[in-house]
Amino acid sequence: MPELPEVQTVVDDLNRKIKNRKITGVWTDARKIVRGSFPDFRKSVIGRKILRVERRAKNILIYFDSGKLMLTHLKMTGHYLVGRWDLRKPKPTPVSDGRLSEKVNAYIHVVFVLDDGRMLALSDLRKFAKIMFGDVDDICASLKDLGPEATEISFKDFDRLLEKSRKPIKKLLMDQNLIAGIGNIYSDEILFDAKIHPLSLASSLNPERRKRLYRSIKKILKKALELRGTSVSDFRDTSGVEGDYGLRRLVYRREGKLCPGKCPGKVKRIKIGGRSSYFCSDCQKL
C-alpha cells in the first residue's frame, strides 16, 4: 500500500502537472471505485477547475473551484498517471508516452480528461482504491479521526502517545488514528534504524529509545521522500517510474539476507496483527 512518501510523491507531481486544469470528461470500467452514483459524480466533476492537490495521511485531496473536493485513497495497488490514452477502445490505449509500461496501462480503471488534451488516470490492479467527491467540509469531516502527520508530530506529542499505549510499537506506528502516514514498509525500516524490536511495548521504551525512534521516523521518511518512494510492489509515480527507496531499503522484504548493520545476524520475518514484520533479532532485542 502506498504510504506517506509514495502519496506525497504523487501529490507533488500532480501539483506540477495538472494544477489549474479543468476536467472535461470522465471514463471508468469499474464504477465501484467511485463512491455513490457514478453518473452524478461524472456530472458534478466535469467543468471543475483543479485549484491544488494536498495529502492527508495516505489520502490524495484534489481541491476544485466552488468549494468541491475529491478524495482518493490508493489502497493496496492504486497509483495515478498523467498522459494520453485512446478511450475509444475497450481498454485505454497509450497514445504517445512510451514510458508507461504495459503493466500500469493494463489496470487503468478511471480516467479524467483534462482541458489541454492530457488525462489523469487511476491504475489499480485489485480495484480496491476509492474516490469520493463532495463539499470540502463533508470530505474533510471523514478524516477527523486521523492522528497527526508522522512528518509533523512534535516529540512531546509523540512521547505522550508512547506513554499511554500498551500496543506493540509496530502496531502503534501503523495506527493511522494515532500517527498518520506510516505503514508496513516504513514501520519496519524505522524500527530497524532505531534498533527497536517490533514487538516492544510502546510504553516500555525508555526516554533514550523514544528519542532515537522519533529521530528515525524523521530520517527514514525524509530519505524515502527524496528517493520518491518504494516500488517493491505496484507503486509508480505519475510518469510510471518506480521509486528508488526500494533499492536502498534496510530490512523490508529482505528475509534471510544478512543484516544491513554491522552485526552477523540475518533478517527475520514474523507476523504482527496479520502483517509481516521484518527485523534483525541481533540488532533489535526484545
RODO-2510 file (C-alpha; in nm, 4 decimals, decimal comma):
residues 286
     n   res          X          Y          Z
     1     m     0,0000     0,0000     0,0000
     2     p     0,1369     0,3428    -0,0848
     3     e     0,2444     0,5212     0,2343
     4     l     0,3349     0,8807     0,3131
     5     p     0,6413     0,9037     0,0815
     6     e     0,4596     0,7497    -0,2153
     7     v     0,1425     0,9546    -0,1714
     8     q     0,3392     1,2765    -0,1226
     9     t     0,5380     1,1999    -0,4392
    10     v     0,2114     1,1711    -0,6328
    11     v     0,0744     1,4912    -0,4776
    12     d     0,3878     1,6865    -0,5686
    13     d     0,3715     1,5521    -0,9252
    14     l     0,0050     1,6417    -0,9631
    15     n     0,0596     1,9963    -0,8406
    16     r     0,3209     2,0397    -1,1128
    17     k     0,1247     1,8691    -1,3874
    18     i    -0,2491     1,9277    -1,3508
    19     k    -0,2955     2,2328    -1,1288
    20     n    -0,5307     2,4913    -1,2889
    21     r    -0,6570     2,2415    -1,5469
    22     k    -1,0289     2,1704    -1,5947
    23     i    -1,1972     1,8301    -1,6145
    24     t    -1,3764     1,7869    -1,9480
    25     g    -1,4662     1,4183    -1,9318
    26     v    -1,4616     1,1075    -1,7133
    27     w    -1,4372     0,7377    -1,8133
    28     t    -1,4465     0,4223    -1,6000
    29     d    -1,4900     0,0485    -1,6318
    30     a    -1,5026    -0,0030    -1,2527
    31     r    -1,7800     0,2108    -1,1083
    32     k    -1,7358     0,0668    -0,7595
    33     i    -1,4154     0,2685    -0,7208
    34     v    -1,6252     0,5867    -0,7182
    35     r    -1,8387     0,6043    -0,4041
    36     g    -2,2024     0,6887    -0,4724
    37     s    -2,3681     0,7295    -0,8110
    38     f    -2,1156     0,7419    -1,0962
    39     p    -2,3477     0,9411    -1,3293
    40     d    -2,3917     1,2015    -1,0531
    41     f    -2,0172     1,2045    -0,9910
    42     r    -1,9421     1,2468    -1,3599
    43     k    -2,1902     1,5318    -1,3927
    44     s    -2,0523     1,7053    -1,0814
    45     v    -1,6829     1,6850    -1,1680
    46     i    -1,6969     1,7830    -1,5375
    47     g    -1,6205     2,1513    -1,5824
    48     r    -1,4454     2,1827    -1,2459
    49     k    -1,1084     2,3582    -1,2239
    50     i    -0,8316     2,1966    -1,0175
    51     l    -0,7031     2,4516    -0,7660
    52     r    -0,4444     2,2444    -0,5791
    53     v    -0,3595     1,8948    -0,4564
    54     e    -0,2800     1,8070    -0,0954
    55     r    -0,2123     1,4981     0,1148
    56     r    -0,3669     1,3946     0,4470
    57     a    -0,2216     1,0680     0,5813
    58     k    -0,2443     0,8288     0,2827
    59     n    -0,5219     1,0243     0,1096
    60     i    -0,4865     1,2427    -0,2014
    61     l    -0,7057     1,5543    -0,1848
    62     i    -0,7799     1,7378    -0,5105
    63     y    -0,9429     2,0748    -0,4428
    64     f    -1,1743     2,2181    -0,7103
    65     d    -1,3412     2,5534    -0,7532
    66     s    -1,6824     2,6179    -0,5937
    67     g    -1,5791     2,4507    -0,2678
    68     k    -1,5618     2,0944    -0,4004
    69     l    -1,3087     1,8283    -0,3069
    70     m    -1,2174     1,4857    -0,4439
    71     l    -1,0508     1,2348    -0,2110
    72     t    -0,8626     0,9342    -0,3434
    73     h    -0,7264     0,6538    -0,1287
    74     l    -0,4988     0,4330    -0,3378
    75     k    -0,5410     0,1305    -0,1080
    76     m    -0,3135    -0,1648    -0,1954
    77     t    -0,2219    -0,1260    -0,5628
    78     g    -0,3505     0,2075    -0,6902
    79     h    -0,1492     0,4888    -0,8459
    80     y    -0,2229     0,7939    -1,0575
    81     l    -0,0700     0,8507    -1,4012
    82     v    -0,0684     1,1576    -1,6250
    83     g    -0,0556     1,1027    -2,0004
    84     r    -0,2728     1,0454    -2,3044
    85     w    -0,4862     0,7414    -2,3829
    86     d    -0,7276     0,6423    -2,6585
    87     l    -1,0612     0,5847    -2,4824
    88     r    -1,2456     0,4602    -2,7894
    89     k    -1,1222     0,1046    -2,7358
    90     p    -1,2411    -0,1416    -2,4687
    91     k    -0,9305    -0,0620    -2,2616
    92     p    -0,7444     0,2719    -2,2620
    93     t    -0,4501     0,2523    -2,5038
    94     p    -0,1463     0,4834    -2,4710
    95     v    -0,1301     0,7467    -2,7440
    96     s     0,2206     0,8870    -2,7143
    97     d     0,4021     0,8234    -2,3868
    98     g     0,6190     0,5156    -2,4212
    99     r     0,7425     0,5385    -2,0602
   100     l     0,4148     0,3985    -1,9314
   101     s     0,4617     0,0212    -1,9188
   102     e     0,2093    -0,2386    -2,0306
   103     k     0,1574    -0,3306    -1,6654
   104     v     0,0403     0,0102    -1,5496
   105     n    -0,1700     0,0617    -1,8615
   106     a    -0,3381    -0,2771    -1,8261
   107     y    -0,5042    -0,1813    -1,4989
   108     i    -0,6353     0,1687    -1,5745
   109     h    -0,9924     0,1880    -1,4442
   110     v    -1,0722     0,5604    -1,4123
   111     v    -0,9657     0,8398    -1,6499
   112     f    -1,0203     1,2148    -1,6112
   113     v    -0,9838     1,4058    -1,9392
   114     l    -0,8208     1,7481    -1,8966
   115     d    -0,8788     2,0636    -2,0993
   116     d    -0,5296     2,0509    -2,2546
   117     g    -0,5812     1,7029    -2,4003
   118     r    -0,3878     1,5173    -2,1329
   119     m    -0,5511     1,2771    -1,8897
   120     l    -0,5294     1,1807    -1,5242
   121     a    -0,5680     0,8031    -1,4968
   122     l    -0,6065     0,5736    -1,1962
   123     s    -0,4324     0,2388    -1,2427
   124     d    -0,5263    -0,0245    -0,9845
   125     l    -0,4607    -0,3970    -1,0184
   126     r    -0,7022    -0,5031    -0,7439
   127     k    -0,9600    -0,2270    -0,7906
   128     f    -0,9657    -0,1574    -0,4149
   129     a    -0,8984     0,2176    -0,4495
   130     k    -1,1753     0,4588    -0,3572
   131     i    -1,2735     0,8011    -0,4882
   132     m    -1,5092     1,0348    -0,3002
   133     f    -1,6371     1,3724    -0,4206
   134     g    -1,8314     1,6392    -0,2359
   135     d    -1,8187     1,9609    -0,0385
   136     v    -1,4851     2,0347     0,1274
   137     d    -1,6319     2,0318     0,4787
   138     d    -1,8043     1,6968     0,4267
   139     i    -1,4980     1,5219     0,2844
   140     c    -1,2653     1,6680     0,5479
   141     a    -1,5067     1,5535     0,8199
   142     s    -1,4408     1,1942     0,7118
   143     l    -1,0737     1,2454     0,8055
   144     k    -1,1316     1,3933     1,1506
   145     d    -1,0158     1,0834     1,3397
   146     l    -0,6720     1,0712     1,1774
   147     g    -0,3739     1,1338     1,4005
   148     p    -0,1034     1,3955     1,3464
   149     e     0,1216     1,3589     1,0428
   150     a     0,4329     1,1484     1,1039
   151     t     0,6487     1,4194     0,9455
   152     e     0,4980     1,6948     1,1609
   153     i     0,4303     1,5482     1,5050
   154     s     0,6341     1,7058     1,7858
   155     f     0,8456     1,4913     2,0142
   156     k     0,6310     1,5977     2,3084
   157     d     0,3148     1,4660     2,1420
   158     f     0,4935     1,1529     2,0195
   159     d     0,6258     1,0819     2,3682
   160     r     0,2745     1,1206     2,5066
   161     l     0,1434     0,8637     2,2546
   162     l     0,4037     0,6107     2,3615
   163     e     0,3448     0,6701     2,7317
   164     k    -0,0277     0,5954     2,7046
   165     s    -0,0076     0,2873     2,4795
   166     r     0,0297    -0,0806     2,5630
   167     k     0,0445    -0,1719     2,1948
   168     p     0,3491    -0,3291     2,0325
   169     i     0,5414    -0,0380     1,8828
   170     k     0,4993    -0,1771     1,5299
   171     k     0,1197    -0,1605     1,5645
   172     l     0,1289     0,1874     1,7152
   173     l     0,3369     0,3242     1,4263
   174     m     0,0848     0,1847     1,1781
   175     d    -0,2272     0,3074     1,3585
   176     q    -0,3470     0,5989     1,1440
   177     n    -0,5654     0,7301     1,4262
   178     l    -0,2536     0,7790     1,6398
   179     i     0,0086     0,8852     1,3868
   180     a    -0,0703     0,9259     1,0180
   181     g     0,1228     0,8150     0,7133
   182     i     0,3359     0,5185     0,8238
   183     g     0,2509     0,1677     0,7031
   184     n     0,4137    -0,1735     0,6859
   185     i     0,7181    -0,0743     0,4820
   186     y     0,8371     0,2255     0,6763
   187     s     0,7495     0,0942     1,0226
   188     d     0,9994    -0,1882     0,9611
   189     e     1,2606     0,0496     0,8230
   190     i     1,2168     0,2965     1,1091
   191     l     1,2336     0,0305     1,3800
   192     f     1,5490    -0,1199     1,2340
   193     d     1,7139     0,2215     1,2140
   194     a     1,6180     0,2850     1,5780
   195     k     1,7288    -0,0688     1,6802
   196     i     1,3932    -0,1442     1,8444
   197     h     1,2169    -0,4823     1,8251
   198     p     0,8728    -0,4529     1,6580
   199     l     0,7048    -0,6358     1,9479
   200     s     0,8403    -0,3997     2,2150
   201     l     0,5536    -0,2391     2,4032
   202     a     0,5347     0,1314     2,3259
   203     s     0,5111     0,2403     2,6898
   204     s     0,8083     0,0212     2,7855
   205     l     1,0565     0,2221     2,5767
   206     n     1,2915     0,4300     2,7883
   207     p     1,3499     0,8014     2,7145
   208     e     1,6654     0,7378     2,5113
   209     r     1,4936     0,4824     2,2848
   210     r     1,1916     0,7098     2,2399
   211     k     1,4138     0,9931     2,1215
   212     r     1,6013     0,7559     1,8904
   213     l     1,2756     0,6275     1,7444
   214     y     1,1475     0,9805     1,6879
   215     r     1,4679     1,0720     1,5037
   216     s     1,4428     0,7558     1,2930
   217     i     1,0879     0,8423     1,1853
   218     k     1,2045     1,1789     1,0545
   219     k     1,5216     1,0339     0,8990
   220     i     1,3659     0,7385     0,7136
   221     l     1,0647     0,9298     0,5829
   222     k     1,2892     1,2154     0,4663
   223     k     1,5132     0,9717     0,2757
   224     a     1,2142     0,7915     0,1218
   225     l     1,0658     1,1234     0,0100
   226     e     1,3956     1,2237    -0,1511
   227     l     1,4057     0,8899    -0,3365
   228     r     1,0397     0,9187    -0,4427
   229     g     0,9060     0,6190    -0,2571
   230     t     0,9297     0,2416    -0,2705
   231     s     0,8264     0,0252    -0,5669
   232     v     0,8876    -0,3284    -0,4427
   233     s     0,5201    -0,3873    -0,5266
   234     d     0,2955    -0,1835    -0,7580
   235     f     0,3745     0,1808    -0,6842
   236     r     0,4723     0,4087    -0,9729
   237     d     0,4870     0,7880    -0,9922
   238     t     0,2659     0,9852    -1,2310
   239     s     0,5051     0,9121    -1,5195
   240     g     0,5012     0,5386    -1,4489
   241     v     0,8509     0,5472    -1,2948
   242     e     0,9485     0,3365    -0,9930
   243     g     1,0628     0,4953    -0,6679
   244     d     1,4255     0,4412    -0,5701
   245     y     1,3906     0,3792    -0,1963
   246     g     1,3234     0,0115    -0,2665
   247     l     1,6837    -0,0191    -0,3824
   248     r     1,8059     0,1259    -0,0504
   249     r     1,5662    -0,0422     0,1911
   250     l     1,7160    -0,1932     0,5015
   251     v     1,5022    -0,4896     0,6095
   252     y     1,1578    -0,4787     0,4471
   253     r     1,1079    -0,7982     0,2430
   254     r     1,4712    -0,8993     0,2965
   255     e     1,4055    -1,2164     0,4961
   256     g     1,7163    -1,4345     0,5133
   257     k     1,9503    -1,1599     0,3953
   258     l     2,2460    -1,0504     0,6048
   259     c     2,1719    -0,7698     0,8486
   260     p     2,2485    -0,4359     0,6832
   261     g     2,4053    -0,3220     1,0106
   262     k     2,7390    -0,4364     1,1479
   263     c     2,6153    -0,7490     1,3253
   264     p     2,6432    -1,1055     1,1830
   265     g     2,2680    -1,1670     1,2085
   266     k     2,0107    -1,2165     0,9332
   267     v     1,6780    -1,0504     0,8651
   268     k     1,3832    -1,2451     1,0062
   269     r     1,0091    -1,2252     0,9475
   270     i     0,7266    -1,2574     1,1979
   271     k     0,3538    -1,1814     1,1838
   272     i     0,2145    -0,8978     1,3950
   273     g    -0,1564    -0,8287     1,3685
   274     g    -0,1736    -1,0338     1,0492
   275     r     0,1044    -0,8324     0,8810
   276     s     0,4598    -0,9453     0,8089
   277     s     0,7289    -0,7639     1,0022
   278     y     1,0968    -0,7767     0,9070
   279     f     1,3756    -0,7149     1,1580
   280     c     1,7175    -0,8317     1,2826
   281     s     1,6843    -1,0133     1,6146
   282     d     2,0518    -0,9465     1,6919
   283     c     2,0246    -0,5685     1,6455
   284     q     1,6653    -0,5311     1,7645
   285     k     1,6480    -0,7070     2,1011
   286     l     1,3111    -0,7595     2,2668
***
